[in-house]
Every structure is written in structure tokens, then in C-alpha cells.
């Protein structure tokens, strides 16, 4: 099939030769002939040398995403081969015991850039982060049906300006059924032997972030008999893990009443009595100030904020906001206690994130010693040539004492 050959500039050539899968819009891409999202193009250098086959998305900042360093056809057979490779990787390397909710396709990490596929029990969830996949969605759906025979396949849309929508999207339907039978409004799935409830139709997200599965399991080994404060608790997956592992008290804090009710439902699904624990609706920084006023103390403080959030009282961003949170949390943490901090902000490198923790410790008058630094699990692979793929940072630190005078 005849395909457009499009010329990329010297900087893009260099990035391609380093293995990066993205072509960013620049003066060279503006000269490309008109094309539609979903077209396949052959990338060539200024001398006409073939470099790669890419999926076109002319309306995006990432105007093309590399599918392969060879000439190829994006059909059901090609998709099936990529999906089978992704499945074999999980079967060989991901520890999924007691778990039926995990990621099958992690975009660039599985050679399908701009596309994710998650498993939730007997259902699959497809998300397109690139309009170029839209024309190929039917072929993808059929390939998934043939490979896994799911009860149903959903797509959850990724609208623009998701930051602004997050606060008002709890009940809006962003998911749609592509194939199979509908899932219940709240579907029960397994993670580390625990039951968690997800929604495949309503909301921007499903209610469960699969990339924290191993970190929740790690938490379970640290909290028996301890008092745990979970900030930005969302639907309570970390809180459930802590309570199920024998924490004496779990206090969950989130700004959303909807998510707090969802967290209580997750406790009930695991026969954990919500009345034995605490659920606080409020802005996390304001709640921390109030807990300090009440002289509350905890053995473990966990914070897993979104990279951006807005409440009536404050605005949080990972850059700068993390240090303020750490400083506000440290007075509540017992000496020798654990501060567990996490960020999914793709543009914040590990070194910069540790600087945020350092600033927070200095500001809060405490000393933190990092004892563990983790990322996403094996079902979230990323190419070594794609540093953006290593986005999750999960640090476990010990509060070692006050500031020296």
C-alpha cells in the first residue's frame, strides 16, 4: 500500500536513532502533506533514508508515534501479534496471584504508543491517548476478543482539560461498551486477595489505579498494629490494604464526598467495619493543620496525591506542593514512623522528587531517611529509550528525629 513519506528534521532524526518513539511538532512537520489521524506514514531523513513507520495524529503536539523501525501494515494480524507479545510478558514476569485487575497494554512499553488496555475481572478497558488509534479501534476490539474472550470491552474516553473536569466528573459517563455484555455499575475485582469496586462507565477513572498494586502489597507488610493516615485517599484502596493487614486505625482523607463513600463501600466489600476507622472529607492541608491542633499522632503517613488538584481552599501541584505536604505531615508522625510519598507526575524526575522531600523535611524540622524507592509494577513496562515511561515514584522514608540545633 502506498504511504506518504514525510521528512523529519535533524533533531527528530537524532531522537529516533536514540530509540525515542515520538515525533514532536516542529517546523519540519508543518511542511508535511495533509493527512488524517490514523494514517500510517514513513518517516525519512533529509536524504530520503527510511527511519520508521509511524501513526499520524496531525492535531496533537505529538504528531506521529513510532509503531516499528520497519515497514508494516496496521491490521488485525499485526495487532494480534503485539497483543500476544504483551500477554506473554505478563505471564512470564508479573506476579498476579490473587489479582484479576492488571494492565495488558502499556502504550510505548508494549510497542503500541498512545494506547492502554487494562483488565478488570472478565472485562477489558481500552483508553486512547492518541486520536490516531480511533480509526483502528474496531480492529483492536476484534483482536482482543479473539485473544482473551472477555465478557465485555469498554472504552473510556480521555477528554481534553481533564484537570478541570476531575472535580465535576464523578457521575458523568465517559465509558462506553464496545463489545460484549454490560458490566454492573460497580464491578468487584481482586487485588492482592482483596475485593475492590470499580466503575467502567462513570467518571474519568475507574476508581482503582493499577500501577500501585505492588506498592499496596508492600504497605500491607508494614502496618500491623499501627495507626495509618492516608492522604488523598481517593476510593480507599490503600486504606483497605492497611486495614486488612491489621492496622489498628486507618484515617482516610479526601476532598470528595463521593470518593469517601466509595471507600466505605470498599471496606464493606472486604468485611471491614468502616466504623472502626476514620473517614474525613476535606482539603488535605487544612485537615493536617486541624489534626496537628488536636495533637493527633500516627505511625505511618501515606500521601499519593494527583499531579494536580483544586479544592475550594487550595490548589495542589506536585512541583512545590509536595514539600508543603511533607512539612505539614511531619509533626503528626511519630519518631521512627514511616512517611510514604508517591507521585505519578511524568515530568518530575526522581532526583527532583527527592529534592521536594528534602525541602519538606527541612521546612518541617525533621530528618527523613529513604529506605525504599519503587516505581510501577511489571505490567507497566517502558522502553529504556523512553524515560517518560518511568513516571511513578513511591518513596518510603523513616522519620529519624528533629532538626539539629
C-alpha positions, -999 to 999 in steps of 0.1 A, spaced: 0 0 0 13 34 -10 21 56 20 32 91 25 69 96 31 74 125 54 107 142 63 118 148 99 143 173 110 178 166 123 167 168 160 139 142 153 164 120 135 187 121 165 158 112 188 147 84 166 182 70 164 183 71 202 151 50 202 125 75 212 91 68 198 76 103 194 78 130 167 71 164 182 55 191 160 81 215 147 90 235 116 96 203 96 63 186 105 44 217 94 56 211 59 42 175 58 14 169 33 -21 169 47 -31 136 64 -58 122 87 -54 109 122 -48 72 119 -28 73 87 4 54 86 34 74 74 70 65 66 95 87 84 126 96 64 156 119 70 166 148 48 184 124 24 153 102 20 166 74 42 138 53 58 137 55 95 104 41 108 67 36 103 45 58 125 9 65 133 -2 100 124 -20 124 147 -17 158 130 -38 176 156 -16 167 185 17 180 198 30 145 193 22 144 156 34 109 150 42 78 171 65 51 160 50 17 155 81 0 142 115 5 127 104 -15 97 77 -11 71 45 -26 84 7 -28 79 -15 -19 109 -41 -47 106 -57 -72 129 -29 -97 124 -2 -72 133 -23 -61 164 -28 -97 175 10 -103 174 17 -72 195 -11 -82 220 2 -117 223 37 -105 230 23 -82 257 4 -110 273 34 -133 273 54 -106 291 28 -105 319 26 -143 321 63 -146 324 72 -117 347 42 -101 365 32 -115 399 -6 -116 396 -15 -141 423 -48 -131 439 -52 -104 413 -75 -101 382 -70 -64 376 -39 -55 357 -25 -38 326 -23 -58 294 -10 -30 271 11 -1 284 15 21 254 51 26 243 62 -1 267 44 -27 245 50 -12 211 15 3 209 22 40 217 -7 61 228 -29 31 237 -36 13 270 -56 -18 277 -65 -28 313 -81 -60 326 -108 -57 353 -120 -92 361 -137 -105 330 -138 -71 313 -113 -51 294 -109 -13 293 -93 5 263 -80 40 266 -68 60 236 -43 88 243 -39 94 206 -66 102 181 -46 81 156 -59 50 172 -96 59 166 -98 45 130 -82 12 142 -104 7 173 -127 -19 156 -97 -40 146 -82 -37 181 -115 -48 196 -118 -78 174 -82 -88 181 -88 -85 219 -120 -106 216 -101 -134 198 -72 -134 222 -89 -131 256 -126 -138 251 -137 -112 276 -172 -107 289 -171 -72 275 -148 -45 262 -151 -9 272 -135 23 260 -131 52 285 -126 85 267 -98 109 275 -113 144 271 -92 175 269 -87 196 301 -90 166 324 -76 186 353 -106 209 352 -130 181 348 -118 158 376 -137 177 403 -171 175 385 -169 142 367 -179 118 394 -212 109 378 -206 117 342 -203 87 318 -170 87 299 -171 49 293 -189 31 265 -193 -6 257 -175 -16 225 -183 -53 226 -199 -80 248 -223 -76 277 -225 -46 301 -207 -48 334 -226 -40 367 -224 -3 377 -198 -12 403 -177 -43 393 -159 -62 420 -123 -72 411 -95 -88 430 -62 -73 440 -37 -90 463 -66 -111 476 -88 -81 484 -120 -70 468 -121 -36 452 -150 -19 434 -145 -2 400 -168 17 376 -163 11 339 -188 37 327 -189 66 350 -162 91 358 -128 99 342 -112 70 360 -123 36 372 -117 41 409 -85 19 410 -50 28 399 -35 -4 389 1 8 389 1 9 427 -8 -28 431 27 -39 443 31 -8 465 -2 -16 482 11 -51 488 43 -37 502 24 -14 526 5 -44 539 37 -58 554 44 -26 573 12 -16 591 1 -44 615 -9 -28 648 0 7 635 -20 40 631 -21 50 595 -30 83 580 -39 81 542 -40 115 525 -57 119 491 -73 86 499 -95 85 467 -116 54 468 -96 39 497 -75 11 480 -45 19 502 -68 23 533 -84 -11 526 -50 -27 522 -38 -12 555 -70 -22 575 -70 -57 561 -33 -61 571 -42 -53 607 -36 -16 611 -51 -5 645 -66 27 629 -68 39 594 -77 76 588 -85 84 552 -87 120 540 -101 131 506 -118 162 493 -146 143 476 -176 130 495 -183 107 465 -149 90 467 -152 88 505 -185 69 503 -169 47 477 -140 40 501 -165 30 528 -181 6 502 -147 -9 496 -143 -15 533 -177 -32 534 -168 -54 504 -139 -68 524 -160 -72 556 -140 -45 573 -161 -24 596 -158 13 585 -169 24 619 -136 11 634 -117 36 612 -120 73 602 -131 89 570 -125 127 567 -138 148 538 -117 179 534 -87 196 519 -57 177 530 -35 206 541 -64 221 561 -71 187 577 -34 183 586 -35 216 604 -66 205 623 -51 171 632 -20 188 645 -41 212 666 -58 181 681 -23 167 688 -31 135 668 -1 112 661 4 84 635 29 56 629 25 57 591 16 87 570 8 80 533 3 106 506 -5 97 470 -18 130 455 -28 135 419 -3 156 400 -28 184 401 -60 191 421 -81 220 431 -104 224 461 -123 255 473 -95 262 497 -63 253 479 -46 242 447 -21 214 447 7 206 422 35 181 426 61 208 419 63 228 451 32 212 467 49 180 478 73 198 501 44 217 518 25 185 524 56 168 538 63 197 561 27 197 573 26 159 579 59 155 598 46 169 631 19 142 631 44 114 626 60 95 655 98 94 656 107 62 638 74 63 619 71 59 581 64 87 557 53 71 524 51 96 495 41 89 459 38 109 426 27 99 391 38 132 376 56 122 344 77 154 341 91 152 376 123 131 376 133 110 406 161 133 416 138 164 416 112 145 435 137 137 463 146 174 464 109 181 471 111 156 500 143 172 512 127 207 512 97 194 530 118 177 557 139 209 563 108 230 563 91 206 588 121 204 611 125 166 607 150 142 592 139 117 566 159 86 556 147 69 525 147 31 529 129 22 497 123 38 464 99 19 439 80 25 407 53 8 387 49 -30 385 60 -54 358 27 -50 338 37 -13 333 69 -18 312 86 11 294 115 11 269 149 21 282 149 46 254 117 63 267 124 79 301 89 94 301 77 58 307 92 57 342 67 80 358 57 65 391 78 73 422 70 57 456 93 65 484 93 50 519 112 72 544 118 69 582 114 99 604 147 99 622 144 128 646 143 166 649 165 192 633 199 196 649 205 230 666 
